[in-house]
Amino acid sequence: MRLVCLSDTHGMEPEGGVPPGDVLVHAGDLTTRGTRPEVEAAHAWLAALPHRHKVVVAGNHDWAFERDATWARATMTGVTYLEDAEALIDGIRFWGSPWQPWFFDWAFNLQRGAELAAKWAQIPDGVDVLITHGPPAGHGDVTWDGRGVGCADLLEAVQRVRPRVHVFGHIHEGYGTTESDGTTFINASTCDLRYRPVNPPIVYELV
């Protein structure tokens, strides 16, 4: 299975386009402000891509998925939208969640500690591909000023579940991949710190 991973597109397509693959994984921030027109435009873009499966979580910019959830979910036809939920695709288990540690007053914010730990406790054992918007501590989570802002409780959940792949975004400057204990961590942020869609999607061959 060829995963094509991207995140934080903010209404823009990657400058080099989107390569082909079996499953397109988008780890949130499809939009800039999460308005209905932005969600509709994001859906039209996703629908036009040739990938047989598209798996999406929301991000902190995607307000409609929190404030207007019924409408937003209904709009994403032909797309597998995951919010603390699982999807099975060709025998591969995907789990998706939009939450991240409190970040100004954006969508899907929770306080570090018990609130986030309760969300991560829902991730079941045996998941192959974990998709969250925010990064775990120590992987793709370092900001421009050198701060590591990833979630420690999410890292603990990853160490418990040990997915083969963990895809996320949120921290644009953390783009890239790392590996630890059998898990490949992918910060797939398309936009850089200046919101330019210059980072290419990251392709991962799941074998």
Secondary structure, DSSP 8 states (H G I E B T S, - for coil): -EEEEEB--TT---TT-----SEEEE-S--SSS--HHHHHHHHHHHHHS--SEEEE---TT-THHHHSHHHHHHH-TTSEE-SSEEEEETTEEEEEE--EE--TT-TTEE-TTHHHHHHHTTS-TT-SEEEESS-BTTSS-B-TTS-B--BHHHHHHHHHH--SEEEE-S-GGG-EEEEETTEEEEE-B-S-TTS---S--EEEE--
